[in-house]
């Protein structure tokens, strides 16, 4: 059974993947986010994502290992 998805609220959509990783606490800083993405350790909606600038919108689920976070707005 997978771990539950945490909702992470953003005030403006869309948000870049690198920024969301930091906001969600999945990366310590921008350099860490870049390294994780380049190492192909990050997925968006179940697909490996290698673009730090990938635009995320409400409902997208970002995962790093077993830690999953969903973009929410509103």
Backbone as CSV, one residue per row, in Angstrom:
resi,resn,N_x,N_y,N_z,CA_x,CA_y,CA_z,C_x,C_y,C_z
1,UNK,0.851,-1.194,0.000,0.000,0.000,0.000,0.888,1.245,0.000
2,UNK,0.603,2.195,-0.857,1.426,3.389,-0.944,1.028,4.402,0.121
3,UNK,1.966,5.287,0.399,1.716,6.328,1.381,0.687,7.314,0.826
4,UNK,-0.044,7.979,1.718,-1.048,8.947,1.250,-0.390,10.153,0.582
5,UNK,-1.173,10.830,-0.224,-0.708,12.031,-0.909,-0.995,13.237,-0.014
6,UNK,0.014,14.076,0.172,-0.163,15.321,0.936,-0.591,16.416,-0.026
7,UNK,-1.565,17.210,0.385,-1.965,18.369,-0.405,-1.066,19.544,-0.038
8,UNK,-0.505,20.205,-1.054,0.333,21.385,-0.850,-0.314,22.536,-1.598
9,UNK,-0.767,23.532,-0.849,-1.486,24.674,-1.411,-0.516,25.683,-2.021
10,UNK,-0.810,26.118,-3.242,-0.064,27.208,-3.862,-1.040,28.350,-4.123
11,UNK,-0.511,29.578,-4.107,-1.390,30.735,-4.274,-1.540,31.134,-5.734
12,UNK,-0.573,30.783,-6.563,-0.676,31.127,-7.972,-0.328,29.936,-8.832
13,UNK,-1.149,29.646,-9.789,-0.862,28.521,-10.677,-0.552,29.091,-12.045
14,UNK,0.293,28.496,-12.825,1.035,27.273,-12.509,2.280,27.575,-11.670
15,UNK,2.947,26.523,-11.229,4.196,26.625,-10.478,5.191,25.681,-11.137
16,UNK,6.450,26.081,-11.164,7.478,25.235,-11.766,7.818,24.083,-10.822
17,UNK,8.190,22.952,-11.414,8.494,21.756,-10.644,9.575,22.010,-9.605
18,UNK,10.647,22.676,-9.980,11.724,22.953,-9.030,11.235,23.747,-7.827
19,UNK,10.388,24.742,-8.070,9.837,25.552,-6.979,8.914,24.718,-6.094
20,UNK,8.117,23.860,-6.719,7.180,23.046,-5.946,7.921,22.044,-5.062
21,UNK,9.006,21.471,-5.559,9.779,20.533,-4.742,10.247,21.198,-3.449
22,UNK,10.690,22.449,-3.549,11.122,23.186,-2.353,9.936,23.487,-1.449
23,UNK,8.844,23.987,-2.021,7.655,24.344,-1.251,7.087,23.141,-0.500
24,UNK,7.098,21.987,-1.151,6.530,20.772,-0.559,7.488,20.100,0.427
25,UNK,8.703,20.621,0.524,9.672,20.026,1.435,10.312,18.757,0.886
26,UNK,10.198,18.541,-0.420,10.810,17.373,-1.043,12.268,17.636,-1.405
27,UNK,12.645,18.906,-1.496,14.024,19.305,-1.775,14.400,20.415,-0.808
28,UNK,15.669,20.435,-0.408,16.136,21.450,0.544,16.249,22.828,-0.087
29,UNK,16.717,22.862,-1.336,16.913,24.135,-2.023,16.892,23.893,-3.528
30,UNK,17.134,24.946,-4.287,17.080,24.832,-5.731,18.106,23.864,-6.302
31,UNK,19.309,23.865,-5.732,20.354,22.956,-6.211,19.964,21.506,-5.951
32,UNK,19.378,21.255,-4.792,18.926,19.900,-4.456,17.817,19.466,-5.412
33,UNK,16.885,20.361,-5.689,15.792,20.055,-6.625,16.352,19.719,-7.999
34,UNK,17.316,20.516,-8.465,17.930,20.278,-9.769,18.587,18.900,-9.810
35,UNK,19.339,18.561,-8.765,20.024,17.264,-8.710,19.036,16.098,-8.725
36,UNK,17.951,16.216,-7.956,16.951,15.151,-7.900,16.288,14.941,-9.260
37,UNK,15.975,16.042,-9.930,15.324,15.960,-11.237,16.282,15.366,-12.273
38,UNK,17.534,15.835,-12.268,18.520,15.324,-13.229,18.819,13.844,-13.002
39,UNK,18.705,13.386,-11.750,18.946,11.975,-11.426,17.721,11.108,-11.739
40,UNK,16.678,11.732,-12.289,15.430,11.053,-12.663,14.767,10.368,-11.470
41,UNK,14.808,11.046,-10.312,14.195,10.521,-9.095,12.807,11.091,-8.846
42,UNK,12.387,12.041,-9.678,11.114,12.739,-9.474,10.114,12.305,-10.545
43,UNK,8.880,12.043,-10.121,7.817,11.765,-11.076,6.705,12.785,-10.926
44,UNK,6.022,13.049,-12.030,4.835,13.902,-12.039,3.719,13.063,-12.647
45,UNK,2.682,12.843,-11.869,1.542,12.026,-12.304,1.995,10.646,-12.794
46,UNK,2.992,10.088,-12.099,3.455,8.738,-12.400,4.492,8.627,-13.498
47,UNK,4.852,9.742,-14.121,5.829,9.739,-15.211,7.108,10.438,-14.755
48,UNK,8.267,9.840,-15.034,9.539,10.472,-14.696,9.640,11.811,-15.407
49,UNK,10.047,12.835,-14.662,10.134,14.184,-15.223,11.564,14.696,-15.086
50,UNK,12.140,15.183,-16.184,13.512,15.670,-16.179,13.609,17.168,-16.453
51,UNK,12.466,17.845,-16.498,12.456,19.294,-16.758,12.136,20.039,-15.466
52,UNK,13.125,20.764,-14.957,12.925,21.530,-13.727,11.858,22.601,-13.912
53,UNK,11.730,23.120,-15.135,10.766,24.174,-15.419,9.377,23.663,-15.773
54,UNK,9.144,22.367,-15.667,7.815,21.792,-15.955,6.756,22.553,-15.167
55,UNK,5.726,23.003,-15.848,4.654,23.762,-15.210,3.637,22.804,-14.588
56,UNK,3.395,22.980,-13.310,2.422,22.162,-12.589,1.157,22.959,-12.347
57,UNK,0.026,22.275,-12.414,-1.253,22.914,-12.133,-1.994,22.080,-11.090
58,UNK,-3.106,22.612,-10.617,-3.887,21.942,-9.570,-4.196,20.499,-9.972
59,UNK,-3.965,19.599,-9.029,-4.250,18.190,-9.249,-3.030,17.361,-9.611
60,UNK,-1.963,18.006,-10.084,-0.745,17.260,-10.402,-0.164,16.661,-9.121
61,UNK,0.336,15.430,-9.229,0.940,14.740,-8.083,2.423,14.540,-8.368
62,UNK,3.253,15.067,-7.476,4.706,14.966,-7.590,5.178,13.960,-6.550
63,UNK,6.058,13.048,-6.976,6.558,12.031,-6.047,8.070,11.967,-6.084
64,UNK,8.619,11.728,-4.888,10.039,11.473,-4.710,10.109,10.286,-3.769
65,UNK,10.429,9.135,-4.314,10.375,7.912,-3.517,8.935,7.656,-3.096
66,UNK,8.724,7.415,-1.799,7.379,7.162,-1.285,6.649,8.438,-0.871
67,UNK,7.329,9.583,-0.933,6.733,10.862,-0.526,6.036,11.474,-1.722
68,UNK,4.714,11.706,-1.593,3.917,12.247,-2.687,3.187,13.513,-2.231
69,UNK,3.167,14.513,-3.124,2.492,15.771,-2.824,1.659,16.196,-4.021
70,UNK,0.442,16.669,-3.744,-0.491,17.114,-4.786,-0.593,18.627,-4.763
71,UNK,-0.550,19.229,-5.943,-0.726,20.675,-6.091,-2.197,21.010,-5.864
72,UNK,-2.459,21.931,-4.942,-3.826,22.423,-4.734,-3.834,23.944,-4.795
73,UNK,-4.960,24.496,-5.219,-5.125,25.950,-5.278,-6.480,26.302,-4.692
74,UNK,-6.721,27.613,-4.615,-8.057,28.024,-4.188,-8.147,28.584,-2.816
